[in-house]
Amino acid sequence: MCCLVDTNERPLYTIPVLISCAILGSPDKRMLVSEIYQSIMDKYPYFASSELIETRFKVRDAVSIIV
């Protein structure tokens, strides 16, 4: 996810933007939902600490809409 700026605070990007960046930054340009989620958590610790369950649902729902 090198296309977005690192921050420990809530990023200003939408979940679909975070998902797209995670997928485009992966070697095969494809990821499992769990890998997308982990990529977002690694890049933005804010999600790991504050909105754990809600973020998982948002990522899952956004992926289902994108695909």
Stockholm file with secondary structure:
# STOCKHOLM 1.0

chainA/1-67         MCCLVDTNERPLYTIPVLISCAILGSPDKRMLVSEIYQSIMDKYPYFASSELIETRFKVRDAVSIIV
#=GR chainA/1-67 SS CTTSCCCSSCCSSCHHHHHHHHHHTSTTSCCCHHHHHHHHHHHCHHHHHHCHHHHHHHHHHHHHHHC
#=GC SS_cons        CTTSCCCSSCCSSCHHHHHHHHHHTSTTSCCCHHHHHHHHHHHCHHHHHHCHHHHHHHHHHHHHHHC
//
